[in-house]
């Protein structure tokens, strides 16, 4: 017999409102489960609502379609059903239903499931007590693992034995820091920290010896959830992973990885006039201070070159970092392994390459060239640079201000075609060379620009494309090469 947890009247009414009345009538044993229940108890409006019950996926689809409610089974393994309907306020809402199930066996990456007969058994397989909650159509709370008390006590605690929980699913080693970051006023139960500590020991126990544990897509999905939380989030997530060695569950867990770079950076010392944190934790602070997901990805990689450019000082107790912004190849490699989209990858590379360039930029011609090079990623570079400076250091906003006058090309392709040049890449490069002289040196005479473009030596032109416009071309080529 199901036992119910005592809640306040307002909590019960809020939980009752989660269940659509029509669904509760058609499927009377239907329950709301997981995050929606947790968030409602915490006074947070849930983003989505998951449902569970004793019904098979086929039975749910059949019953709901008989009542003209859209229901589609998406996943045969989990028997997941997506339910689409309009609520009593005529708003379109989607729900996800999965039958009661229990874990049979797993190796930390793949788990086989079986149906079970009770919500209590289903909730035993959940990761944290705060997520092992359910409520019925009357708003009564089902809480066999004391999740309600842990929410009130602001405690993150594993359901049952945390060692078993992590052995069942290694992604929980990322989910625990995610929830710790999402709810920064919660503390982690000491025993539950096992879920992110000594993961290699747990991997060995279930017979996993190779380093590539979780698929990149799953790792990136959890990172995206963290980075989507907005300003004030991300730093605790990354710090916990680094502090407890949970990078062992990453698909890119070897010495040529950004996690290894973070470890290296955590042992280095910034010159005190730069930053008070070590390079790794400074980077985490910058992630914490930006606004959007794309900015957070760029922030995470903006200083990654310090792991490869540091030098020991013979005079001071801190390290020096020479040309740490020249490691765009590393950034590209890490973004590719994480399966980031091209736009995010390009933004990460551009921010890494340019964030030092903007600190003291004043000259309009330089600013104009920067804005051309960075293009649509200018706002990302601005916010990362602002966070990089921090609250106590001056931030140079001039490179991000709109320039009143638009610089139009004086020399056009038709001018060089008339001189006998063939259409193609070289003609375009000569136009860029002339545009650079127009912007940098203020040359506005058409004949002079035409002469500059037409007469430039091919070797010098190649050097210009490789060096003077290195940032823009490197970013685009690195982001798209091989994709």
C-alpha positions, 0 to 999 in steps of 0.5 A: 500500500502506498504511503504518502508524505505530509506536505503543506496545503499550498504544496499539495495544491501546487502538486495537484495542479501538475496533473492534467485533469483529463489524463487523471480521469482517463488513467487514474493511476497516473503519477507525476514523477521526478524533477517536476515534483522536486521543483514544485516543492521548491517553489520553482515552475517546472520546465517539463513534466514527466509521468509514470504509472503501471500502464504499458506504453501500448495501453497508454497510446491506445487509451489516449487516442480513443479520447482524441489525445495525441500520443506517440511511442518514441523509444521501444527500449524504455517504452517512452510515450510523448503525450501532446494536448491542450490543458484547461487553459487552452495551452499546448503542453507535452508530457513524457510517460514511461512505465514503472521500471527497475534496473536489471543490470548495467556496466555504468554505460548501458543498463537493461530495464524491466517493468515493475509493479510499484512506484516505490520500486521504480523510485529506488533506481533514481540517482538522488533523493530529491529526484525520487519523488512522485505525486498523484492526481490529488497532489499527495506526495510519494516519498519512500527515500526521504527526498522531501526532508532533504529538499527542506534541509538543502542536501544532495543525497544519493538514493541508497548506496552511492557506490551502486548508483554510480556503478549503474550509470557513470553519467551520475558523476556529471549529474551530481555536480550539475545539481550542485551547481543548479542549487548552489545553496545545497550541500553534498552529503559526504557519502554521496561524494563517492559518486564523483570520487575515485571513479576509476575504482568503480570503473575497474569494478564493473570491468571497464579499463579503457578511458572512453566511458561516456559518449561525447554527446551525453557529456556535451548534453549535460554541459549544455544543461549547466551552461544554459542555467545562465550567469552565476552557474557553471563554476561550481560544476567545473570545480567539483569535477576537477577537485574530485577527479570526475573527469575520468568519466569523460570521453576525452579522458587522456593526457591530450584532453582539456581535463588534463589541461585543467589539472595542469592549470590548477597547479600554476600560479598567476602573476598577482597583478593579473588574477588572484586565482590559479588559471583553472579556477580563474577560467571557472570564474569566467564561465560563472560570470557570463550570460549564455551557453555559447559564451560559457563554452567560449569562456571555458576554452579562452585560457586553455593555452596556458596549460601549454605555454607556461614557463617557470620564473627564475625571479618570482614564485609565479609562472609566466604565460607566453602567447597562450592565445595561440592554441586555437588548434587545441580548442578546435580539437576539443570542440570536435571531440565534444561534437559541438556545432560549427557556430559554437566551435568558431566562437570558441576559437575566435574568443581564444584567439582574440581575447588578449588582443582587445585589452588595450585596443584603442585605434579605430582601424584596429577596432574595425578590423577586429569587428570584421574578423570576429563578425557575429561572435563579437558579443560573445567576445565582449562578455567573455572579455568583460568576465575575464577582467572581473569586477576589480579590473578595468574593462576596455569596452571600445572594441565593442562599440559601434563605429558610426561610419561604415567603411565601404570598399573602394577597390572592387573585383571589377577593377582587378578583372579589368587589369587582367586578373582571373576570378578566384581565390587570389583575386579575393586575397588581393582585394583583402590586402587592399582593404587592409591598407584602406583601413589601416593606413587610410588610403582612399585613392582608387588608383593607389589601392589598385596598384597595391593590390595588383603589384603585391608579390605573391609571397608577401600576399601569402604572408599577409593572409597567413599572419595579418589575417591569421585570426579570422582565417584560422577560426573559419578553417579550423571550425569547418575543416573536415566537417 
